[in-house]
């Protein structure tokens, strides 16, 4: 028997459905580490069937905020640094409030600090005229800021930008089905308030 190890060992290629069954129960931080192992795992874990379980909430200062669903039975939030490979798993507020309508999440840092916040906007009852805002902060380490959103916080784009502790969304009124009168809505972490910025019509032309 030779003591010389082969130059390479063929990788066992399992069917996609078996791989998904294996990886779905695994925590998100382990999956992200496997994703960066080699091109084979990166391709498999980037497939549509698998990535439909993973939603990137936002990227701030090189840190990823991720919502991960395991087999559609449970979900949780993950704060992950791909450089240091350090991560933190947070409880998904969906299981705290069990809302009728999950609206969106957002991930933002407080200005000039290493502290971050995750925003969760939802409707407890789908017929409710207003949404509710829930905030997780890294220094308090729980979901403890709850406020009723103003009436104009109804239709928000899932895409947003952040600047100096504020989050900006492009939105429109409920009646504006064709989205002709868009405006910017933003939330400030420092004042815990929403504000509107109306976009000039010529800028939309």
C-alpha positions in Angstrom: 0.0 0.0 0.0 1.4 3.4 -1.0 1.8 6.1 1.6 1.6 8.8 -1.1 -1.6 10.7 -1.0 -3.3 11.4 -4.3 -2.9 14.9 -5.8 -6.7 15.3 -5.7 -9.7 13.4 -4.5 -12.9 13.3 -6.6 -15.6 15.3 -4.9 -18.8 13.3 -4.2 -21.5 15.0 -6.3 -24.9 14.5 -4.6 -28.2 15.3 -6.3 -29.4 18.9 -5.6 -32.5 17.7 -3.7 -30.3 15.8 -1.3 -27.8 18.7 -0.8 -30.7 21.0 -0.1 -32.1 18.6 2.5 -28.7 18.5 4.1 -28.0 22.2 4.2 -31.4 23.6 5.0 -31.4 22.7 8.7 -27.9 24.1 9.1 -27.4 27.5 10.7 -26.6 30.4 8.3 -23.1 31.1 9.5 -22.0 27.5 8.7 -23.6 27.8 5.3 -21.7 31.1 4.6 -18.4 29.4 5.5 -19.2 26.5 3.2 -20.1 29.0 0.5 -16.5 30.4 0.6 -14.8 27.0 0.6 -14.6 26.3 -3.1 -16.3 27.0 -6.4 -18.4 23.8 -6.3 -20.0 24.7 -3.0 -20.3 28.3 -4.0 -22.2 27.2 -7.1 -24.5 24.8 -5.2 -25.2 27.2 -2.4 -25.9 30.0 -4.9 -28.6 28.1 -6.8 -32.1 29.5 -7.0 -33.6 26.7 -5.0 -31.3 27.4 -2.1 -30.9 31.2 -2.4 -34.7 31.6 -2.3 -34.3 30.8 1.4 -31.7 33.6 1.9 -32.5 37.3 1.7 -29.8 40.0 2.1 -31.3 42.8 4.2 -28.5 45.2 3.6 -24.7 45.7 3.5 -23.1 48.3 5.7 -19.4 48.9 6.4 -18.6 45.5 4.9 -21.1 43.8 7.2 -24.0 41.7 5.8 -27.4 41.7 7.4 -29.2 38.5 6.2 -32.6 36.9 6.8 -32.4 33.1 6.5 -35.2 30.7 6.3 -34.8 27.0 7.0 -37.1 24.8 5.0 -39.7 27.6 5.3 -40.4 26.5 8.9 -38.4 29.0 10.8 -36.3 32.1 10.0 -33.8 34.2 11.8 -31.5 37.2 11.2 -27.8 37.0 10.8 -25.2 39.7 11.2 -22.0 38.5 9.4 -18.5 39.8 8.8 -17.1 37.9 5.8 -13.5 39.1 6.6 -13.3 38.0 10.2 -15.9 35.2 9.6 -17.6 36.3 12.8 -21.4 36.2 13.0 -24.3 36.9 15.3 -27.7 35.3 15.1 -30.8 37.3 16.1 -34.3 36.3 16.7 -36.6 37.1 13.8 -39.3 39.4 15.1 -41.8 37.6 13.0 -42.0 35.0 15.7 -42.4 37.7 18.4 -45.3 39.6 16.9 -46.7 37.1 14.3 -48.0 39.8 12.0 -50.5 39.4 9.2 -48.2 41.3 6.8 -44.4 41.3 6.9 -43.4 44.5 5.1 -39.6 44.9 5.1 -36.3 44.9 6.9 -33.5 47.4 6.8 -29.9 47.4 8.2 -28.0 50.6 9.2 -25.2 51.8 11.4 -25.4 54.7 13.8 -23.1 57.5 12.6 -19.5 57.5 13.8 -19.9 54.4 15.9 -19.7 50.6 15.6 -23.3 50.2 16.7 -25.9 49.1 14.3 -29.7 48.8 14.1 -32.1 46.5 12.2 -35.5 48.0 11.3 -38.6 45.8 10.9 -41.7 47.4 9.4 -44.9 45.3 9.5 -48.7 45.3 9.9 -50.0 43.4 12.9 -53.4 43.3 11.1 -53.6 43.5 7.3 -56.6 45.8 7.5 -54.8 48.3 9.7 -54.4 51.8 8.2 -50.8 52.2 9.6 -47.7 50.1 9.9 -45.6 49.4 13.0 -41.8 50.0 13.3 -39.7 47.7 15.5 -36.0 48.4 16.0 -33.2 46.1 17.2 -30.0 47.9 18.4 -26.6 46.2 19.0 -26.0 48.1 22.2 -29.4 47.1 23.8 -29.4 43.7 22.1 -33.1 43.3 21.8 -36.2 44.5 19.9 -37.3 47.3 22.2 -38.2 50.4 20.2 -41.8 50.3 18.9 -43.6 53.1 17.2 -46.6 53.6 14.9 -45.5 54.8 11.5 -47.1 57.9 10.0 -49.9 57.4 7.4 -47.5 58.1 4.5 -45.4 55.1 5.4 -47.4 52.6 3.4 -45.7 51.7 0.1 -42.0 51.4 0.5 -39.5 50.1 -2.0 -37.4 47.2 -0.7 -34.3 49.0 -2.1 -33.0 51.7 0.2 -29.9 53.7 0.9 -28.4 54.8 4.2 -26.4 57.9 5.2 -25.3 59.2 8.6 -27.8 57.0 10.6 -30.8 57.6 8.3 -32.5 55.3 5.9 -34.0 56.5 2.6 -36.8 54.8 0.6 -38.5 55.8 -2.6 -42.2 55.6 -2.2 -45.6 56.9 -3.4 -49.1 57.2 -2.2 -51.6 54.3 -2.2 -53.7 56.0 -4.8 -50.7 56.5 -7.2 -50.9 53.1 -8.9 -48.7 54.2 -11.8 -46.1 55.7 -9.4 -46.1 59.1 -11.1 -45.7 61.2 -8.0 -42.8 59.6 -6.2 -41.3 61.0 -3.1 -38.5 60.0 -0.7 -39.3 58.9 2.8 -36.6 58.6 5.4 -36.2 57.5 9.0 -33.5 58.9 11.4 -32.1 56.7 14.1 -31.0 59.7 16.1 -34.4 61.3 16.4 -36.5 58.1 15.8 -38.7 60.1 13.4 -40.0 59.7 9.8 -39.8 62.6 7.3 -40.9 63.1 3.7 -38.8 64.7 0.8 -40.9 65.5 -2.2 -39.1 65.1 -5.5 -39.5 67.9 -8.1 -41.5 66.8 -11.2 -38.7 67.8 -13.5 -36.3 65.4 -11.7 -38.7 62.5 -12.5 -39.0 63.4 -16.2 
